[in-house]
Structure formats: structure tokens, C-alpha cells
Amino acid sequence: MAETGMRLKVNTDTLISASAQVEGKIRKASAAFAQIEETVKGSRTYWDSDGNSQYLKAYNSKKEEINLALNRFKEHIADLRTIAGVYAEAENAATERNNELNTDVII
């Protein structure tokens, strides 16, 4: 990987907080789409025509894309949490190594 000279400074708590916020929003979006799907499926009981068939066809064509997008967002949550874990482990390891150093040495 090429060195870009750019550094990101992110607190692990910020990553975990961000992942929780995103997870909540994804949960709300999933619930909204579930409600939409119930409404679309329920429309068959009162709307039986070619228009409804086209409506269902259009919805079903987008349903896969929506589910794919939501699943990718869920992957981002997992990635954020993994990154936070790696950062926390590295920080703990650095702190432990630092604590092992002699404090009575003058250079």
C-alpha cells in the first residue's frame, strides 16, 4: 500500500458509537421496508388488476437491491467494530509495553 502521508485519528469509543448509531438507522430502515412489503402484499386483497400486478412487479424488482444495500450497510457495522477492536488491542499492547519500561533510567 502506498504511503499517502495522511493519518486518521479516531477514538475507539467514537467507532463503537458510530456503529451503534448506524445499526439503529439500519434497523429502522429494515422495519420500514418490512412494513412496505406487508402493505404491498396486502394490496392484493383489495386491488386485483393489471395495475396491481405492475405495482408488485416494480416493487419486487427493487426489493433485492434494497436487501443487498441493507446487508452491505450491516457489513460496514461489523467492519467498524472490527477496526475498533484492532485499535483497542494495539493501544493496550502499546500501554503494556510502555509500562514494562524502566522508569529509573536517565538518558
N, CA and C of each residue as an Amber inpcrd file, in Angstrom:
protein
   321
   0.8440000  -1.1730000   0.0000000   0.0000000   0.0000000   0.0000000
   0.8900000   1.2370000   0.0000000   0.5570000   2.1780000  -0.8130000
   1.3480000   3.3990000  -0.9360000   1.1070000   4.3140000   0.2570000
   2.1540000   4.9540000   0.7000000   2.0590000   5.9020000   1.8170000
   1.4700000   7.2000000   1.2820000   0.3990000   7.6550000   1.9030000
  -0.2620000   8.8830000   1.4440000   0.1170000  10.0890000   2.2800000
   0.7190000   9.8500000   3.4360000   1.0670000  10.9510000   4.3140000
  -0.1150000  11.4500000   5.1250000  -1.2480000  10.8130000   4.9720000
  -2.4460000  11.2160000   5.6930000  -2.7010000  10.2440000   6.8370000
  -3.0700000  10.7770000   7.9860000  -3.3850000   9.9520000   9.1500000
  -4.7790000  10.2970000   9.6450000  -5.4860000   9.2740000  10.0190000
  -6.7960000   9.4750000  10.6230000  -6.6670000   9.2100000  12.1100000
  -7.1790000  10.0790000  12.9070000  -7.1580000   9.8900000  14.3490000
  -8.5900000   9.6690000  14.8020000  -8.8800000   8.4290000  15.1890000
 -10.2280000   8.0710000  15.5930000 -10.1590000   7.3550000  16.9300000
 -10.9880000   7.7740000  17.8160000 -11.1090000   7.1550000  19.1220000
 -11.9470000   5.8870000  18.9730000 -11.5650000   4.8020000  19.6710000
 -12.3270000   3.5560000  19.5680000 -13.7610000   3.7420000  20.0490000
 -13.9680000   4.5730000  21.0440000 -15.3300000   4.8370000  21.5150000
 -16.1650000   5.4990000  20.4200000 -15.5300000   6.3510000  19.6330000
 -16.2250000   7.0060000  18.5270000 -16.6460000   5.9810000  17.4790000
 -15.7590000   5.0400000  17.1790000 -16.1000000   3.9960000  16.2140000
 -17.2620000   3.1390000  16.7060000 -17.2130000   2.7540000  17.9540000
 -18.2740000   1.9170000  18.5190000 -19.5870000   2.6890000  18.5540000
 -19.5260000   3.9530000  18.9410000 -20.7220000   4.7980000  18.9730000
 -21.3060000   4.9660000  17.5750000 -20.4480000   5.2180000  16.6060000
 -20.9060000   5.3850000  15.2240000 -21.5430000   4.1050000  14.7040000
 -20.9410000   2.9690000  15.0250000 -21.5070000   1.7080000  14.5540000
 -22.8730000   1.4560000  15.1890000 -23.0390000   1.8320000  16.4400000
 -24.3360000   1.6700000  17.1080000 -25.3960000   2.5820000  16.4780000
 -25.0010000   3.8030000  16.1450000 -25.9370000   4.7280000  15.5070000
 -26.3610000   4.2130000  14.1350000 -25.3920000   3.7530000  13.3790000
 -25.6900000   3.2220000  12.0450000 -26.5650000   1.9770000  12.1560000
 -26.2680000   1.1440000  13.1240000 -27.0590000  -0.0660000  13.3180000
 -28.5200000   0.2810000  13.6270000 -28.7360000   1.2880000  14.4430000
 -30.0930000   1.7290000  14.7510000 -30.8210000   2.2350000  13.5190000
 -30.1210000   2.9840000  12.6960000 -30.7380000   3.5100000  11.4740000
 -31.0540000   2.3870000  10.4890000 -30.1720000   1.4150000  10.4040000
 -30.4220000   0.2740000   9.5250000 -31.6190000  -0.5190000  10.0280000
 -31.7110000  -0.6850000  11.3330000 -32.8520000  -1.3960000  11.9160000
 -34.1630000  -0.6850000  11.5790000 -34.1580000   0.6570000  11.6820000
 -35.3580000   1.4360000  11.3510000 -35.7040000   1.2990000   9.8650000
 -34.6820000   1.3660000   9.0110000 -34.9200000   1.2340000   7.5670000
 -35.4510000  -0.1580000   7.2380000 -34.8990000  -1.1750000   7.8560000
 -35.3730000  -2.5430000   7.6340000 -36.8270000  -2.6860000   8.0650000
 -37.1620000  -2.1110000   9.2050000 -38.5460000  -2.1680000   9.6910000
 -39.4810000  -1.4270000   8.7390000 -39.0430000  -0.2970000   8.2200000
 -39.8670000   0.4690000   7.2830000 -40.1080000  -0.3310000   6.0050000
 -39.0670000  -0.9670000   5.4920000 -39.2370000  -1.7630000   4.2830000
 -40.0810000  -3.0100000   4.5420000 -40.0030000  -3.5750000   5.7220000
 -40.8660000  -4.7070000   6.0760000 -42.3210000  -4.2690000   6.0810000
 -42.5720000  -3.0660000   6.6040000 -43.9360000  -2.5300000   6.6110000
 -44.4270000  -2.2730000   5.1940000 -43.5550000  -1.7460000   4.3610000
 -43.9110000  -1.5060000   2.9580000 -44.2590000  -2.8290000   2.2790000
 -43.4520000  -3.8470000   2.5480000 -43.7130000  -5.1520000   1.9380000
 -45.0670000  -5.7110000   2.3800000 -45.3940000  -5.5600000   3.6400000
 -46.7000000  -6.0210000   4.1260000 -47.8290000  -5.2670000   3.4310000
 -47.6440000  -3.9760000   3.2400000 -48.6580000  -3.1680000   2.5610000
 -48.8080000  -3.6000000   1.1040000 -47.6700000  -3.8240000   0.4470000
 -47.7000000  -4.2530000  -0.9480000 -48.3810000  -5.6130000  -1.0710000
 -48.0140000  -6.5550000  -0.2130000 -48.6410000  -7.8830000  -0.2570000
 -50.1210000  -7.7940000   0.0710000 -50.4850000  -6.9330000   0.9950000
 -51.8810000  -6.7740000   1.3890000 -52.7380000  -6.1280000   0.3220000
 -52.0950000  -5.4350000  -0.6110000 -52.8660000  -4.7520000  -1.6540000
 -53.5920000  -5.7360000  -2.5660000 -53.1750000  -6.9740000  -2.5790000
 -53.8490000  -7.9810000  -3.4150000 -55.2950000  -8.2160000  -2.9740000
 -55.5600000  -7.9910000  -1.6980000 -56.9010000  -8.2730000  -1.1840000
 -57.9260000  -7.2430000  -1.6380000 -57.5000000  -6.0340000  -1.9970000
 -58.4500000  -5.0060000  -2.3930000 -58.1710000  -4.4040000  -3.7690000
 -57.0460000  -4.8110000  -4.3810000 -56.7060000  -4.2450000  -5.6880000
 -56.2740000  -5.3820000  -6.5910000 -57.1930000  -5.9040000  -7.3440000
 -56.9290000  -7.0360000  -8.2120000 -57.0620000  -6.5780000  -9.6560000
 -55.9230000  -6.1840000 -10.2180000 -55.9430000  -5.6990000 -11.6030000
 -54.5470000  -5.7640000 -12.1800000 -54.4420000  -5.3750000 -13.4440000
 -53.1300000  -5.3200000 -14.0940000 -52.2480000  -4.2630000 -13.4370000
 -52.8760000  -3.1940000 -12.9590000 -52.1200000  -2.1430000 -12.2780000
 -51.4280000  -2.6700000 -11.0360000 -52.1330000  -3.4900000 -10.2810000
 -51.5350000  -4.0880000  -9.0840000 -50.4050000  -5.0410000  -9.4590000
 -50.6020000  -5.7940000 -10.5200000 -49.5560000  -6.7190000 -10.9690000
 -48.2820000  -5.9570000 -11.3320000 -48.4530000  -4.8200000 -12.0030000
 -47.2980000  -3.9920000 -12.3650000 -46.6550000  -3.3830000 -11.1260000
 -47.4750000  -2.9750000 -10.2010000 -47.0050000  -2.4100000  -8.9280000
 -46.1730000  -3.4430000  -8.1730000 -46.6880000  -4.6730000  -8.0810000
 -45.9620000  -5.7580000  -7.3970000 -44.6650000  -6.0960000  -8.1250000
 -44.7320000  -6.1110000  -9.4410000 -43.5340000  -6.4070000 -10.2350000
 -42.4570000  -5.3430000 -10.0200000 -42.8700000  -4.0840000 -10.0150000
 -41.9090000  -2.9880000  -9.7930000 -41.3020000  -3.0780000  -8.3990000
 -42.1490000  -3.3550000  -7.4050000 -41.6380000  -3.4700000  -6.0310000
 -40.6590000  -4.6380000  -5.9220000 -41.0390000  -5.7800000  -6.4530000
 -40.1760000  -6.9670000  -6.3560000 -38.8470000  -6.7860000  -7.0810000
 -38.8410000  -5.9750000  -8.1440000 -37.5830000  -5.7340000  -8.8570000
 -36.6150000  -4.9040000  -8.0130000 -37.1460000  -4.0680000  -7.1360000
 -36.3030000  -3.2260000  -6.2730000 -35.9960000  -3.8790000  -4.9310000
 -36.8000000  -4.8530000  -4.5560000 -36.6570000  -5.4950000  -3.2450000
 -35.2600000  -6.1030000  -3.0610000 -34.7540000  -6.7750000  -4.0720000
 -33.4280000  -7.3940000  -3.9740000 -32.3350000  -6.3400000  -3.7940000
 -32.4540000  -5.2420000  -4.5250000 -31.4720000  -4.1560000  -4.3980000
 -31.4920000  -3.5630000  -2.9930000 -32.6870000  -3.3880000  -2.4610000
 -32.8270000  -2.8240000  -1.1130000 -32.1960000  -3.7540000  -0.0800000
 -32.5010000  -5.0390000  -0.1750000 -31.9320000  -6.0140000   0.7610000
 -30.4170000  -6.0810000   0.6400000 -29.9130000  -6.0110000  -0.5910000
 -28.4640000  -6.0210000  -0.7980000 -27.8200000  -4.8030000  -0.1470000
 -28.4240000  -3.6320000  -0.3270000 -27.8840000  -2.4060000   0.2740000
 -27.8970000  -2.4960000   1.7940000 -29.0030000  -2.9580000   2.3670000
 -29.0810000  -3.0810000   3.8290000 -28.0390000  -4.0670000   4.3550000
 -27.8350000  -5.1690000   3.6490000 -26.8200000  -6.1380000   4.0770000
 -25.4140000  -5.5610000   3.9910000 -25.1650000  -4.7470000   2.9800000
 -23.8400000  -4.1090000   2.8810000 -23.6280000  -3.1110000   4.0090000
 -24.6810000  -2.3880000   4.3600000 -24.5720000  -1.4720000   5.4920000
 -24.2690000  -2.2450000   6.7760000 -24.8830000  -3.3990000   6.9340000
 -24.6230000  -4.2370000   8.1130000 -23.1580000  -4.6920000   8.1390000
 -22.6060000  -4.9610000   6.9570000 -21.1840000  -5.3200000   6.8820000
 -20.3100000  -4.1640000   7.3600000 -20.7070000  -2.9400000   7.0410000
 -19.9420000  -1.7670000   7.4820000 -19.9320000  -1.6730000   9.0050000
 -21.0340000  -2.0200000   9.6250000 -21.1000000  -2.0180000  11.0890000
 -20.0880000  -3.0120000  11.6430000 -20.0780000  -4.2090000  11.0750000
 -19.1290000  -5.2300000  11.5270000 -17.6910000  -4.7530000  11.3140000
 -17.4540000  -4.0900000  10.1840000 -16.1100000  -3.5710000   9.9090000
 -15.7010000  -2.5140000  10.9230000 -16.6100000  -1.5990000  11.2400000
 -16.2970000  -0.5620000  12.2330000 -15.9520000  -1.1800000  13.5830000
 -16.7140000  -2.1820000  13.9760000 -16.4530000  -2.8370000  15.2600000
 -15.1420000  -3.6130000  15.2320000 -14.8160000  -4.2250000  14.1040000
 -13.5340000  -4.9230000  13.9800000 -12.3830000  -3.9400000  14.0720000
 -12.5120000  -2.8200000  13.3750000 -11.4730000  -1.7870000  13.4150000
 -11.2990000  -1.2770000  14.8390000 -12.4080000  -1.0360000  15.5240000
 -12.3370000  -0.5610000  16.9110000 -11.6220000  -1.5850000  17.7820000
 -11.8910000  -2.8650000  17.5630000 -11.2190000  -3.9180000  18.3250000
  -9.7320000  -3.9550000  18.0640000  -9.3410000  -3.8020000  16.8110000
  -7.9150000  -3.7940000  16.4510000  -7.2240000  -2.6000000  17.0950000
  -7.8640000  -1.4270000  17.0160000  -7.2880000  -0.2350000  17.6460000
  -7.1350000  -0.4240000  19.1490000  -8.1550000  -0.9780000  19.7910000
  -8.1130000  -1.1740000  21.2420000  -7.0000000  -2.1520000  21.6160000
  -6.8610000  -3.2290000  20.8560000  -5.7960000  -4.1960000  21.1230000
  -4.4130000  -3.5620000  20.9570000  -4.2430000  -2.7890000  19.8990000
  -2.9550000  -2.1360000  19.6570000  -2.6500000  -1.1240000  20.7560000
  -3.6580000  -0.3930000  21.1780000  -3.4650000   0.5920000  22.2460000
  -3.1030000  -0.0980000  23.5620000  -3.7810000  -1.1900000  23.8680000
  -3.4780000  -1.9450000  25.0900000  -2.0750000  -2.5370000  25.0510000
  -1.6900000  -3.0620000  23.8910000  -0.3500000  -3.6340000  23.7520000
   0.7190000  -2.5590000  23.9190000   0.4830000  -1.3970000  23.3310000
   1.4450000  -0.3020000  23.4610000   1.5380000   0.1720000  24.9070000
   0.4120000   0.2370000  25.5930000   0.4050000   0.6540000  27.0010000
   1.1490000  -0.3520000  27.8620000   0.9130000  -1.6460000  27.6080000
   1.6160000  -2.6790000  28.3730000   3.1250000  -2.5950000  28.1490000
   3.5400000  -2.4280000  26.8920000   4.9720000  -2.3150000  26.5950000
   5.5540000  -1.0710000  27.2580000   4.8270000  -0.0070000  27.2470000
   5.2860000   1.2310000  27.8530000   5.4350000   1.0620000  29.3680000
   4.5160000   0.3360000  29.9840000   4.5800000   0.1100000  31.4240000
   5.7370000  -0.8010000  31.8250000   6.2180000  -1.6090000  30.8840000
   7.3300000  -2.5160000  31.1530000   8.6840000  -1.7890000  31.1650000
   8.7220000  -0.5950000  30.5980000   9.9800000   0.1430000  30.5250000
  10.4140000   0.5920000  31.9190000  11.7200000   0.5910000  32.1070000
  12.2690000   1.0620000  33.3820000  12.0090000   2.5660000  33.5170000
  11.5950000   2.9470000  34.6910000  11.3290000   4.3770000  34.9240000
  12.4820000   5.0870000  35.6170000  13.5020000   4.3120000  35.9980000
  14.6160000   4.9280000  36.7260000  15.8390000   5.1370000  35.8410000
  15.6470000   5.1320000  34.5290000  16.7710000   5.3140000  33.6060000
  16.7570000   6.7510000  33.1070000  17.9330000   7.3900000  33.1710000
  18.0720000   8.7550000  32.6750000  18.9580000   8.7110000  31.4360000
  18.4890000   9.3150000  30.4000000  19.2580000   9.2830000  29.1330000
  19.8010000  10.6610000  28.8740000
